[in-house]
C-alpha cells in the first residue's frame, strides 16, 4: 500500500476513539496487541487482515499518545468493572 494511512476519530465509530481509517480497528487494541505481546508488524498485519503500513501507523500513534492510551485503558477497565458488578446483582 503506497497511500498514506490515516488515523481518524469519529463520534459514531468506536465511541470516537482513534482507529484506522476505513476500519473499525482501534489504535488502542492494535497498538496494545503489538507492543504488549511482542508481536511483529507482519504477524499483526496477517492476523488483522491489514497491511504493514496500517499496523505501523497504529503502533506509532499508540506510542506517540501515551496519555490518550492510558485514558482509553482506564475507561475500558471502568466499563468492565461496571459490567462485572451488574452481573452479580441480579
N, CA, C and O atoms as a CHARMM CRD file, in Angstrom:
* protein
*
  360
    1    1 UNK  N      0.85500  -1.18100   0.00000 PROA 1      0.00000
    2    1 UNK  CA     0.00000   0.00000   0.00000 PROA 1      0.00000
    3    1 UNK  C      0.88700   1.22500   0.00000 PROA 1      0.00000
    4    1 UNK  O      1.68600   1.40700   0.91900 PROA 1      0.00000
    5    2 UNK  N      0.76600   2.05500  -0.99500 PROA 2      0.00000
    6    2 UNK  CA     1.59800   3.24700  -1.08100 PROA 2      0.00000
    7    2 UNK  C      0.88000   4.49300  -0.59000 PROA 2      0.00000
    8    2 UNK  O      1.51500   5.52800  -0.39000 PROA 2      0.00000
    9    3 UNK  N     -0.41100   4.41700  -0.39600 PROA 3      0.00000
   10    3 UNK  CA    -1.17100   5.57200   0.08400 PROA 3      0.00000
   11    3 UNK  C     -0.87800   5.81600   1.56200 PROA 3      0.00000
   12    3 UNK  O     -0.49200   4.90500   2.29500 PROA 3      0.00000
   13    4 UNK  N     -1.07000   7.05100   1.97600 PROA 4      0.00000
   14    4 UNK  CA    -0.88300   7.41000   3.37400 PROA 4      0.00000
   15    4 UNK  C     -1.96900   6.76600   4.22000 PROA 4      0.00000
   16    4 UNK  O     -3.14100   6.75000   3.84500 PROA 4      0.00000
   17    5 UNK  N     -1.56400   6.24300   5.35300 PROA 5      0.00000
   18    5 UNK  CA    -2.50500   5.63600   6.29000 PROA 5      0.00000
   19    5 UNK  C     -2.94300   6.71200   7.26600 PROA 5      0.00000
   20    5 UNK  O     -2.11300   7.41300   7.84400 PROA 5      0.00000
   21    6 UNK  N     -4.24500   6.84000   7.44600 PROA 6      0.00000
   22    6 UNK  CA    -4.77800   7.86000   8.34000 PROA 6      0.00000
   23    6 UNK  C     -5.37700   7.22800   9.58500 PROA 6      0.00000
   24    6 UNK  O     -6.04700   6.19700   9.53200 PROA 6      0.00000
   25    7 UNK  N     -5.11100   7.88200  10.70500 PROA 7      0.00000
   26    7 UNK  CA    -5.77100   7.54700  11.95800 PROA 7      0.00000
   27    7 UNK  C     -6.87500   8.58100  12.12100 PROA 7      0.00000
   28    7 UNK  O     -6.61700   9.78100  12.03300 PROA 7      0.00000
   29    8 UNK  N     -8.09400   8.13100  12.35700 PROA 8      0.00000
   30    8 UNK  CA    -9.23700   9.04200  12.44800 PROA 8      0.00000
   31    8 UNK  C    -10.00000   8.80300  13.74100 PROA 8      0.00000
   32    8 UNK  O     -9.90100   7.74700  14.36600 PROA 8      0.00000
   33    9 UNK  N    -10.76500   9.82200  14.12000 PROA 9      0.00000
   34    9 UNK  CA   -11.67900   9.72200  15.26000 PROA 9      0.00000
   35    9 UNK  C    -13.02100  10.25700  14.79500 PROA 9      0.00000
   36    9 UNK  O    -13.12500  11.41300  14.38300 PROA 9      0.00000
   37   10 UNK  N    -14.03700   9.43000  14.85700 PROA 10     0.00000
   38   10 UNK  CA   -15.38500   9.86100  14.51100 PROA 10     0.00000
   39   10 UNK  C    -16.31500   9.42900  15.63800 PROA 10     0.00000
   40   10 UNK  O    -16.22800   8.29600  16.11200 PROA 10     0.00000
   41   11 UNK  N    -17.21000  10.32600  16.07400 PROA 11     0.00000
   42   11 UNK  CA   -18.03200  10.03900  17.24400 PROA 11     0.00000
   43   11 UNK  C    -18.89100   8.78400  17.12500 PROA 11     0.00000
   44   11 UNK  O    -19.18300   8.13900  18.13200 PROA 11     0.00000
   45   12 UNK  N    -19.29400   8.43400  15.91900 PROA 12     0.00000
   46   12 UNK  CA   -20.21500   7.30800  15.75100 PROA 12     0.00000
   47   12 UNK  C    -19.52400   5.95800  15.52600 PROA 12     0.00000
   48   12 UNK  O    -20.19700   4.94500  15.33600 PROA 12     0.00000
   49   13 UNK  N    -18.19900   5.93700  15.54500 PROA 13     0.00000
   50   13 UNK  CA   -17.45900   4.68700  15.37500 PROA 13     0.00000
   51   13 UNK  C    -16.49000   4.53500  16.54500 PROA 13     0.00000
   52   13 UNK  O    -15.66700   5.41600  16.79400 PROA 13     0.00000
   53   14 UNK  N    -16.58800   3.42600  17.25400 PROA 14     0.00000
   54   14 UNK  CA   -15.73700   3.13600  18.41900 PROA 14     0.00000
   55   14 UNK  C    -15.79500   4.25400  19.45600 PROA 14     0.00000
   56   14 UNK  O    -14.80300   4.53600  20.12800 PROA 14     0.00000
   57   15 UNK  N    -16.93900   4.87700  19.57800 PROA 15     0.00000
   58   15 UNK  CA   -17.15100   5.95000  20.55900 PROA 15     0.00000
   59   15 UNK  C    -16.13200   7.07600  20.41000 PROA 15     0.00000
   60   15 UNK  O    -15.75500   7.70700  21.39700 PROA 15     0.00000
   61   16 UNK  N    -15.69000   7.32700  19.19700 PROA 16     0.00000
   62   16 UNK  CA   -14.76700   8.42200  18.93800 PROA 16     0.00000
   63   16 UNK  C    -13.30900   8.12400  19.23300 PROA 16     0.00000
   64   16 UNK  O    -12.46600   9.01600  19.14700 PROA 16     0.00000
   65   17 UNK  N    -13.00500   6.89300  19.57600 PROA 17     0.00000
   66   17 UNK  CA   -11.61000   6.53600  19.85300 PROA 17     0.00000
   67   17 UNK  C    -10.85200   6.41600  18.52400 PROA 17     0.00000
   68   17 UNK  O    -11.44800   6.09400  17.49700 PROA 17     0.00000
   69   18 UNK  N     -9.53800   6.67500  18.54500 PROA 18     0.00000
   70   18 UNK  CA    -8.77200   6.62500  17.29600 PROA 18     0.00000
   71   18 UNK  C     -8.75800   5.22200  16.69200 PROA 18     0.00000
   72   18 UNK  O     -8.66400   4.21300  17.39100 PROA 18     0.00000
   73   19 UNK  N     -8.85800   5.20600  15.36400 PROA 19     0.00000
   74   19 UNK  CA    -8.90600   3.93800  14.63300 PROA 19     0.00000
   75   19 UNK  C     -8.27800   4.12900  13.26700 PROA 19     0.00000
   76   19 UNK  O     -8.05000   5.25600  12.82800 PROA 19     0.00000
   77   20 UNK  N     -8.00500   3.03600  12.60900 PROA 20     0.00000
   78   20 UNK  CA    -7.51800   3.09300  11.23900 PROA 20     0.00000
   79   20 UNK  C     -8.67400   3.48100  10.32600 PROA 20     0.00000
   80   20 UNK  O     -9.74500   2.87600  10.37200 PROA 20     0.00000
   81   21 UNK  N     -8.45100   4.48800   9.50200 PROA 21     0.00000
   82   21 UNK  CA    -9.49700   4.94300   8.58700 PROA 21     0.00000
   83   21 UNK  C     -9.97100   3.78200   7.71300 PROA 21     0.00000
   84   21 UNK  O     -9.17200   2.99300   7.20600 PROA 21     0.00000
   85   22 UNK  N    -11.28700   3.70200   7.55300 PROA 22     0.00000
   86   22 UNK  CA   -11.87300   2.65600   6.72500 PROA 22     0.00000
   87   22 UNK  C    -12.05400   1.33000   7.44000 PROA 22     0.00000
   88   22 UNK  O    -12.47000   0.34100   6.83700 PROA 22     0.00000
   89   23 UNK  N    -11.73900   1.31300   8.73200 PROA 23     0.00000
   90   23 UNK  CA   -11.88900   0.08600   9.51500 PROA 23     0.00000
   91   23 UNK  C    -12.55600   0.41700  10.84200 PROA 23     0.00000
   92   23 UNK  O    -12.78000   1.58100  11.17300 PROA 23     0.00000
   93   24 UNK  N    -12.86300  -0.61800  11.58100 PROA 24     0.00000
   94   24 UNK  CA   -13.32300  -0.46700  12.96200 PROA 24     0.00000
   95   24 UNK  C    -12.25500  -1.01500  13.91000 PROA 24     0.00000
   96   24 UNK  O    -12.55600  -1.44800  15.02300 PROA 24     0.00000
   97   25 UNK  N    -11.01800  -0.98800  13.45500 PROA 25     0.00000
   98   25 UNK  CA    -9.89700  -1.47300  14.26400 PROA 25     0.00000
   99   25 UNK  C     -9.29500  -0.29500  15.01100 PROA 25     0.00000
  100   25 UNK  O     -8.74500   0.62900  14.41200 PROA 25     0.00000
  101   26 UNK  N     -9.40900  -0.34900  16.33300 PROA 26     0.00000
  102   26 UNK  CA    -8.92400   0.73400  17.17200 PROA 26     0.00000
  103   26 UNK  C     -7.41700   0.70100  17.35500 PROA 26     0.00000
  104   26 UNK  O     -6.79700  -0.36000  17.41500 PROA 26     0.00000
  105   27 UNK  N     -6.84600   1.90100  17.44300 PROA 27     0.00000
  106   27 UNK  CA    -5.41400   2.03900  17.68900 PROA 27     0.00000
  107   27 UNK  C     -5.04400   1.41900  19.03300 PROA 27     0.00000
  108   27 UNK  O     -4.01800   0.74700  19.14600 PROA 27     0.00000
  109   28 UNK  N     -5.87500   1.64300  20.05000 PROA 28     0.00000
  110   28 UNK  CA    -5.58200   1.09600  21.37600 PROA 28     0.00000
  111   28 UNK  C     -5.47500  -0.42900  21.31600 PROA 28     0.00000
  112   28 UNK  O     -4.54000  -1.00800  21.86800 PROA 28     0.00000
  113   29 UNK  N     -6.41400  -1.06800  20.65900 PROA 29     0.00000
  114   29 UNK  CA    -6.41400  -2.52500  20.58000 PROA 29     0.00000
  115   29 UNK  C     -5.22400  -3.04000  19.76300 PROA 29     0.00000
  116   29 UNK  O     -4.50600  -3.93800  20.20400 PROA 29     0.00000
  117   30 UNK  N     -5.02400  -2.48000  18.59600 PROA 30     0.00000
  118   30 UNK  CA    -3.96100  -2.96600  17.71500 PROA 30     0.00000
  119   30 UNK  C     -2.58100  -2.60000  18.25200 PROA 30     0.00000
  120   30 UNK  O     -1.69000  -3.44700  18.30700 PROA 30     0.00000
  121   31 UNK  N     -2.40300  -1.35100  18.64600 PROA 31     0.00000
  122   31 UNK  CA    -1.10700  -0.93100  19.18800 PROA 31     0.00000
  123   31 UNK  C     -0.75400  -1.69100  20.44700 PROA 31     0.00000
  124   31 UNK  O      0.38700  -2.11300  20.63200 PROA 31     0.00000
  125   32 UNK  N     -1.74400  -1.86500  21.31400 PROA 32     0.00000
  126   32 UNK  CA    -1.52000  -2.62100  22.53700 PROA 32     0.00000
  127   32 UNK  C     -1.19900  -4.07300  22.25900 PROA 32     0.00000
  128   32 UNK  O     -0.33000  -4.65700  22.90700 PROA 32     0.00000
  129   33 UNK  N     -1.89100  -4.65300  21.30700 PROA 33     0.00000
  130   33 UNK  CA    -1.64700  -6.05200  20.94400 PROA 33     0.00000
  131   33 UNK  C     -0.19800  -6.24200  20.50500 PROA 33     0.00000
  132   33 UNK  O      0.47100  -7.18300  20.93100 PROA 33     0.00000
  133   34 UNK  N      0.27700  -5.34500  19.65300 PROA 34     0.00000
  134   34 UNK  CA     1.64300  -5.46700  19.13300 PROA 34     0.00000
  135   34 UNK  C      2.67200  -5.21800  20.23000 PROA 34     0.00000
  136   34 UNK  O      3.60000  -6.00800  20.39900 PROA 34     0.00000
  137   35 UNK  N      2.51400  -4.12900  20.97400 PROA 35     0.00000
  138   35 UNK  CA     3.54200  -3.76200  21.94800 PROA 35     0.00000
  139   35 UNK  C      3.51600  -4.63000  23.19700 PROA 35     0.00000
  140   35 UNK  O      4.57200  -4.98500  23.72100 PROA 35     0.00000
  141   36 UNK  N      2.34600  -4.97200  23.67400 PROA 36     0.00000
  142   36 UNK  CA     2.25500  -5.74800  24.91400 PROA 36     0.00000
  143   36 UNK  C      2.57100  -7.22900  24.71400 PROA 36     0.00000
  144   36 UNK  O      2.97000  -7.91000  25.65900 PROA 36     0.00000
  145   37 UNK  N      2.39800  -7.72300  23.50700 PROA 37     0.00000
  146   37 UNK  CA     2.61300  -9.14800  23.24300 PROA 37     0.00000
  147   37 UNK  C      3.86000  -9.42300  22.42000 PROA 37     0.00000
  148   37 UNK  O      4.12200 -10.56400  22.04000 PROA 37     0.00000
  149   38 UNK  N      4.63300  -8.36900  22.14300 PROA 38     0.00000
  150   38 UNK  CA     5.86300  -8.51400  21.36600 PROA 38     0.00000
  151   38 UNK  C      5.60400  -9.23700  20.04500 PROA 38     0.00000
  152   38 UNK  O      6.33600 -10.14900  19.65900 PROA 38     0.00000
  153   39 UNK  N      4.54800  -8.80600  19.36900 PROA 39     0.00000
  154   39 UNK  CA     4.14800  -9.37800  18.08500 PROA 39     0.00000
  155   39 UNK  C      4.78100  -8.54000  16.97900 PROA 39     0.00000
  156   39 UNK  O      4.84200  -7.31600  17.09000 PROA 39     0.00000
  157   40 UNK  N      5.24700  -9.17600  15.92800 PROA 40     0.00000
  158   40 UNK  CA     5.84300  -8.43600  14.81600 PROA 40     0.00000
  159   40 UNK  C      4.76100  -7.69400  14.02900 PROA 40     0.00000
  160   40 UNK  O      3.58500  -8.05600  14.05500 PROA 40     0.00000
  161   41 UNK  N      5.19400  -6.65700  13.33900 PROA 41     0.00000
  162   41 UNK  CA     4.29000  -5.89700  12.46700 PROA 41     0.00000
  163   41 UNK  C      3.65400  -6.83700  11.44900 PROA 41     0.00000
  164   41 UNK  O      2.44900  -6.78700  11.20500 PROA 41     0.00000
  165   42 UNK  N      4.47300  -7.68400  10.86700 PROA 42     0.00000
  166   42 UNK  CA     3.99400  -8.59700   9.82900 PROA 42     0.00000
  167   42 UNK  C      2.96400  -9.58500  10.37700 PROA 42     0.00000
  168   42 UNK  O      1.95200  -9.86000   9.73300 PROA 42     0.00000
  169   43 UNK  N      3.23000 -10.11100  11.56500 PROA 43     0.00000
  170   43 UNK  CA     2.29200 -11.06200  12.17000 PROA 43     0.00000
  171   43 UNK  C      0.96100 -10.38100  12.48000 PROA 43     0.00000
  172   43 UNK  O     -0.10200 -10.94000  12.20800 PROA 43     0.00000
  173   44 UNK  N      1.01800  -9.17800  13.04800 PROA 44     0.00000
  174   44 UNK  CA    -0.21400  -8.44800  13.35500 PROA 44     0.00000
  175   44 UNK  C     -0.97800  -8.12200  12.07500 PROA 44     0.00000
  176   44 UNK  O     -2.20200  -8.23800  12.03600 PROA 44     0.00000
  177   45 UNK  N     -0.26300  -7.71500  11.03500 PROA 45     0.00000
  178   45 UNK  CA    -0.91800  -7.40800   9.76000 PROA 45     0.00000
  179   45 UNK  C     -1.65400  -8.63200   9.23700 PROA 45     0.00000
  180   45 UNK  O     -2.78300  -8.52700   8.75900 PROA 45     0.00000
  181   46 UNK  N     -1.02100  -9.77700   9.32800 PROA 46     0.00000
  182   46 UNK  CA    -1.64400 -11.01500   8.86900 PROA 46     0.00000
  183   46 UNK  C     -2.86600 -11.36100   9.71800 PROA 46     0.00000
  184   46 UNK  O     -3.91300 -11.72100   9.17800 PROA 46     0.00000
  185   47 UNK  N     -2.74200 -11.25600  11.02700 PROA 47     0.00000
  186   47 UNK  CA    -3.83500 -11.62600  11.92100 PROA 47     0.00000
  187   47 UNK  C     -5.03300 -10.68800  11.81600 PROA 47     0.00000
  188   47 UNK  O     -6.17400 -11.12500  11.96500 PROA 47     0.00000
  189   48 UNK  N     -4.78700  -9.39600  11.56000 PROA 48     0.00000
  190   48 UNK  CA    -5.87100  -8.42100  11.48300 PROA 48     0.00000
  191   48 UNK  C     -6.29700  -8.13800  10.04300 PROA 48     0.00000
  192   48 UNK  O     -7.15200  -7.28500   9.80600 PROA 48     0.00000
  193   49 UNK  N     -5.70400  -8.85100   9.08200 PROA 49     0.00000
  194   49 UNK  CA    -6.00500  -8.65500   7.66600 PROA 49     0.00000
  195   49 UNK  C     -5.75400  -7.20300   7.23800 PROA 49     0.00000
  196   49 UNK  O     -6.58400  -6.57800   6.57800 PROA 49     0.00000
  197   50 UNK  N     -4.59100  -6.69100   7.63100 PROA 50     0.00000
  198   50 UNK  CA    -4.16900  -5.33300   7.29300 PROA 50     0.00000
  199   50 UNK  C     -2.85100  -5.41800   6.54300 PROA 50     0.00000
  200   50 UNK  O     -2.26400  -6.49300   6.41900 PROA 50     0.00000
  201   51 UNK  N     -2.38800  -4.27300   6.04200 PROA 51     0.00000
  202   51 UNK  CA    -1.03600  -4.27500   5.50100 PROA 51     0.00000
  203   51 UNK  C     -0.07900  -3.70300   6.54500 PROA 51     0.00000
  204   51 UNK  O     -0.50200  -3.09700   7.52900 PROA 51     0.00000
  205   52 UNK  N      1.20200  -3.90400   6.31300 PROA 52     0.00000
  206   52 UNK  CA     2.21100  -3.49600   7.29100 PROA 52     0.00000
  207   52 UNK  C      2.13300  -2.00700   7.61200 PROA 52     0.00000
  208   52 UNK  O      2.30900  -1.61400   8.76600 PROA 52     0.00000
  209   53 UNK  N      1.87100  -1.17800   6.60600 PROA 53     0.00000
  210   53 UNK  CA     1.81400   0.27300   6.82500 PROA 53     0.00000
  211   53 UNK  C      0.69800   0.64700   7.79700 PROA 53     0.00000
  212   53 UNK  O      0.86500   1.55300   8.61400 PROA 53     0.00000
  213   54 UNK  N     -0.42000  -0.03200   7.71700 PROA 54     0.00000
  214   54 UNK  CA    -1.51900   0.24800   8.63900 PROA 54     0.00000
  215   54 UNK  C     -1.13100  -0.09800  10.07400 PROA 54     0.00000
  216   54 UNK  O     -1.42100   0.65900  11.00000 PROA 54     0.00000
  217   55 UNK  N     -0.48400  -1.23000  10.25200 PROA 55     0.00000
  218   55 UNK  CA    -0.06800  -1.63300  11.60000 PROA 55     0.00000
  219   55 UNK  C      0.98400  -0.66700  12.12300 PROA 55     0.00000
  220   55 UNK  O      0.91800  -0.25200  13.28000 PROA 55     0.00000
  221   56 UNK  N      1.95100  -0.30500  11.29300 PROA 56     0.00000
  222   56 UNK  CA     2.97500   0.65800  11.72000 PROA 56     0.00000
  223   56 UNK  C      2.34500   1.98200  12.13400 PROA 56     0.00000
  224   56 UNK  O      2.74400   2.56800  13.14000 PROA 56     0.00000
  225   57 UNK  N      1.37700   2.45400  11.37500 PROA 57     0.00000
  226   57 UNK  CA     0.71200   3.72200  11.70400 PROA 57     0.00000
  227   57 UNK  C      0.00100   3.63000  13.04600 PROA 57     0.00000
  228   57 UNK  O      0.06200   4.56300  13.84700 PROA 57     0.00000
  229   58 UNK  N     -0.66800   2.51900  13.29500 PROA 58     0.00000
  230   58 UNK  CA    -1.37500   2.34600  14.56500 PROA 58     0.00000
  231   58 UNK  C     -0.39700   2.28800  15.73000 PROA 58     0.00000
  232   58 UNK  O     -0.63200   2.90700  16.76800 PROA 58     0.00000
  233   59 UNK  N      0.69300   1.55300  15.57000 PROA 59     0.00000
  234   59 UNK  CA     1.68700   1.43800  16.63900 PROA 59     0.00000
  235   59 UNK  C      2.35200   2.78400  16.89400 PROA 59     0.00000
  236   59 UNK  O      2.59300   3.14300  18.04700 PROA 59     0.00000
  237   60 UNK  N      2.64900   3.53000  15.84500 PROA 60     0.00000
  238   60 UNK  CA     3.25500   4.85900  16.01700 PROA 60     0.00000
  239   60 UNK  C      2.30700   5.77800  16.77600 PROA 60     0.00000
  240   60 UNK  O      2.72500   6.47200  17.70300 PROA 60     0.00000
  241   61 UNK  N      1.04400   5.78900  16.39300 PROA 61     0.00000
  242   61 UNK  CA     0.06200   6.62600  17.08600 PROA 61     0.00000
  243   61 UNK  C     -0.05600   6.18700  18.54400 PROA 61     0.00000
  244   61 UNK  O     -0.10500   7.02700  19.44400 PROA 61     0.00000
  245   62 UNK  N     -0.10000   4.90800  18.77500 PROA 62     0.00000
  246   62 UNK  CA    -0.17500   4.34800  20.13000 PROA 62     0.00000
  247   62 UNK  C      1.01400   4.83500  20.95900 PROA 62     0.00000
  248   62 UNK  O      0.84300   5.29100  22.08900 PROA 62     0.00000
  249   63 UNK  N      2.21000   4.73700  20.39800 PROA 63     0.00000
  250   63 UNK  CA     3.42300   5.15500  21.10400 PROA 63     0.00000
  251   63 UNK  C      3.50500   6.66600  21.28600 PROA 63     0.00000
  252   63 UNK  O      4.02900   7.14300  22.29300 PROA 63     0.00000
  253   64 UNK  N      2.99000   7.42000  20.32000 PROA 64     0.00000
  254   64 UNK  CA     3.06700   8.88600  20.36400 PROA 64     0.00000
  255   64 UNK  C      2.02000   9.52200  21.26800 PROA 64     0.00000
  256   64 UNK  O      2.11900  10.71300  21.56400 PROA 64     0.00000
  257   65 UNK  N      1.02500   8.77200  21.71400 PROA 65     0.00000
  258   65 UNK  CA    -0.07700   9.31700  22.51600 PROA 65     0.00000
  259   65 UNK  C     -0.30800   8.48600  23.78600 PROA 65     0.00000
  260   65 UNK  O     -1.39600   7.94200  23.97400 PROA 65     0.00000
  261   66 UNK  N      0.69800   8.38400  24.65300 PROA 66     0.00000
  262   66 UNK  CA     0.54900   7.52500  25.83700 PROA 66     0.00000
  263   66 UNK  C     -0.55200   7.97300  26.79300 PROA 66     0.00000
  264   66 UNK  O     -1.21000   7.13600  27.41100 PROA 66     0.00000
  265   67 UNK  N     -0.76000   9.28200  26.92400 PROA 67     0.00000
  266   67 UNK  CA    -1.80900   9.75600  27.83600 PROA 67     0.00000
  267   67 UNK  C     -3.18800   9.33800  27.34300 PROA 67     0.00000
  268   67 UNK  O     -4.02900   8.90500  28.13100 PROA 67     0.00000
  269   68 UNK  N     -3.41900   9.46600  26.04900 PROA 68     0.00000
  270   68 UNK  CA    -4.70200   9.06000  25.47800 PROA 68     0.00000
  271   68 UNK  C     -4.90000   7.55200  25.61800 PROA 68     0.00000
  272   68 UNK  O     -5.99700   7.09400  25.93500 PROA 68     0.00000
  273   69 UNK  N     -3.84600   6.78900  25.38300 PROA 69     0.00000
  274   69 UNK  CA    -3.96400   5.33400  25.50500 PROA 69     0.00000
  275   69 UNK  C     -4.25900   4.94400  26.95400 PROA 69     0.00000
  276   69 UNK  O     -5.02000   4.00800  27.19700 PROA 69     0.00000
  277   70 UNK  N     -3.66500   5.65100  27.91400 PROA 70     0.00000
  278   70 UNK  CA    -3.93800   5.37300  29.32500 PROA 70     0.00000
  279   70 UNK  C     -5.38500   5.72500  29.66700 PROA 70     0.00000
  280   70 UNK  O     -6.03400   5.00900  30.43100 PROA 70     0.00000
  281   71 UNK  N     -5.89000   6.81600  29.11000 PROA 71     0.00000
  282   71 UNK  CA    -7.28600   7.19600  29.32800 PROA 71     0.00000
  283   71 UNK  C     -8.22500   6.12700  28.77700 PROA 71     0.00000
  284   71 UNK  O     -9.18400   5.73600  29.44300 PROA 71     0.00000
  285   72 UNK  N     -7.95400   5.66100  27.57600 PROA 72     0.00000
  286   72 UNK  CA    -8.77900   4.60800  26.97700 PROA 72     0.00000
  287   72 UNK  C     -8.70600   3.34100  27.82400 PROA 72     0.00000
  288   72 UNK  O     -9.71800   2.67200  28.03300 PROA 72     0.00000
  289   73 UNK  N     -7.52100   3.01600  28.30500 PROA 73     0.00000
  290   73 UNK  CA    -7.35100   1.83700  29.16100 PROA 73     0.00000
  291   73 UNK  C     -8.19100   1.97000  30.43000 PROA 73     0.00000
  292   73 UNK  O     -8.86900   1.02300  30.83100 PROA 73     0.00000
  293   74 UNK  N     -8.14600   3.14200  31.06000 PROA 74     0.00000
  294   74 UNK  CA    -8.91900   3.37000  32.28900 PROA 74     0.00000
  295   74 UNK  C    -10.41400   3.27800  32.01200 PROA 74     0.00000
  296   74 UNK  O    -11.15800   2.71500  32.81500 PROA 74     0.00000
  297   75 UNK  N    -10.86200   3.82400  30.88400 PROA 75     0.00000
  298   75 UNK  CA   -12.27900   3.73900  30.51800 PROA 75     0.00000
  299   75 UNK  C    -12.69500   2.28600  30.31900 PROA 75     0.00000
  300   75 UNK  O    -13.77300   1.87700  30.75200 PROA 75     0.00000
  301   76 UNK  N    -11.84500   1.51700  29.66800 PROA 76     0.00000
  302   76 UNK  CA   -12.14800   0.10300  29.42600 PROA 76     0.00000
  303   76 UNK  C    -12.24400  -0.65600  30.74600 PROA 76     0.00000
  304   76 UNK  O    -13.15100  -1.46800  30.93000 PROA 76     0.00000
  305   77 UNK  N    -11.31700  -0.39700  31.66300 PROA 77     0.00000
  306   77 UNK  CA   -11.35500  -1.06200  32.96700 PROA 77     0.00000
  307   77 UNK  C    -12.61600  -0.68700  33.74000 PROA 77     0.00000
  308   77 UNK  O    -13.23400  -1.54600  34.37000 PROA 77     0.00000
  309   78 UNK  N    -13.00200   0.59100  33.69800 PROA 78     0.00000
  310   78 UNK  CA   -14.20500   1.03500  34.40500 PROA 78     0.00000
  311   78 UNK  C    -15.44600   0.36200  33.82900 PROA 78     0.00000
  312   78 UNK  O    -16.33000  -0.05600  34.57700 PROA 78     0.00000
  313   79 UNK  N    -15.51400   0.25800  32.52100 PROA 79     0.00000
  314   79 UNK  CA   -16.64700  -0.40200  31.87600 PROA 79     0.00000
  315   79 UNK  C    -16.70300  -1.87600  32.26500 PROA 79     0.00000
  316   79 UNK  O    -17.77200  -2.39800  32.58200 PROA 79     0.00000
  317   80 UNK  N    -15.56200  -2.54100  32.24000 PROA 80     0.00000
  318   80 UNK  CA   -15.52600  -3.95800  32.61300 PROA 80     0.00000
  319   80 UNK  C    -15.93100  -4.15600  34.07200 PROA 80     0.00000
  320   80 UNK  O    -16.63200  -5.11500  34.39600 PROA 80     0.00000
  321   81 UNK  N    -15.49400  -3.25500  34.95500 PROA 81     0.00000
  322   81 UNK  CA   -15.85400  -3.35200  36.37700 PROA 81     0.00000
  323   81 UNK  C    -17.35500  -3.15000  36.56700 PROA 81     0.00000
  324   81 UNK  O    -17.97900  -3.84500  37.36900 PROA 81     0.00000
  325   82 UNK  N    -17.93400  -2.20200  35.83500 PROA 82     0.00000
  326   82 UNK  CA   -19.37300  -1.95100  35.93400 PROA 82     0.00000
  327   82 UNK  C    -20.16900  -3.16400  35.45400 PROA 82     0.00000
  328   82 UNK  O    -21.17200  -3.53300  36.06400 PROA 82     0.00000
  329   83 UNK  N    -19.72900  -3.76900  34.38100 PROA 83     0.00000
  330   83 UNK  CA   -20.40400  -4.96900  33.86900 PROA 83     0.00000
  331   83 UNK  C    -20.30100  -6.09800  34.88400 PROA 83     0.00000
  332   83 UNK  O    -21.27200  -6.81500  35.12700 PROA 83     0.00000
  333   84 UNK  N    -19.14400  -6.25100  35.46400 PROA 84     0.00000
  334   84 UNK  CA   -18.94400  -7.29800  36.47400 PROA 84     0.00000
  335   84 UNK  C    -19.86200  -7.07300  37.67100 PROA 84     0.00000
  336   84 UNK  O    -20.47000  -8.02000  38.17100 PROA 84     0.00000
  337   85 UNK  N    -19.96600  -5.83000  38.13400 PROA 85     0.00000
  338   85 UNK  CA   -20.84800  -5.52600  39.27200 PROA 85     0.00000
  339   85 UNK  C    -22.30100  -5.84300  38.93100 PROA 85     0.00000
  340   85 UNK  O    -23.01800  -6.43200  39.74000 PROA 85     0.00000
  341   86 UNK  N    -22.73600  -5.45100  37.72900 PROA 86     0.00000
  342   86 UNK  CA   -24.12000  -5.70500  37.31700 PROA 86     0.00000
  343   86 UNK  C    -24.40900  -7.19400  37.19000 PROA 86     0.00000
  344   86 UNK  O    -25.52600  -7.63700  37.45500 PROA 86     0.00000
  345   87 UNK  N    -23.41900  -7.95700  36.79200 PROA 87     0.00000
  346   87 UNK  CA   -23.65000  -9.39200  36.62200 PROA 87     0.00000
  347   87 UNK  C    -23.82400 -10.10400  37.96000 PROA 87     0.00000
  348   87 UNK  O    -24.35200 -11.21500  38.00900 PROA 87     0.00000
  349   88 UNK  N    -23.38600  -9.47300  39.04000 PROA 88     0.00000
  350   88 UNK  CA   -23.52300 -10.07400  40.36800 PROA 88     0.00000
  351   88 UNK  C    -24.71400  -9.52700  41.14300 PROA 88     0.00000
  352   88 UNK  O    -24.95500  -9.93600  42.27900 PROA 88     0.00000
  353   89 UNK  N    -25.45500  -8.61200  40.54500 PROA 89     0.00000
  354   89 UNK  CA   -26.62200  -8.03100  41.22900 PROA 89     0.00000
  355   89 UNK  C    -27.88100  -8.37000  40.44900 PROA 89     0.00000
  356   89 UNK  O    -28.49200  -7.47500  39.86600 PROA 89     0.00000
  357   90 UNK  N    -28.25500  -9.53500  40.42100 PROA 90     0.00000
  358   90 UNK  CA   -29.40400  -9.83900  39.61000 PROA 90     0.00000
  359   90 UNK  C    -30.22800 -10.85400  40.18300 PROA 90     0.00000
  360   90 UNK  O    -31.25000 -11.22100  39.60300 PROA 90     0.00000
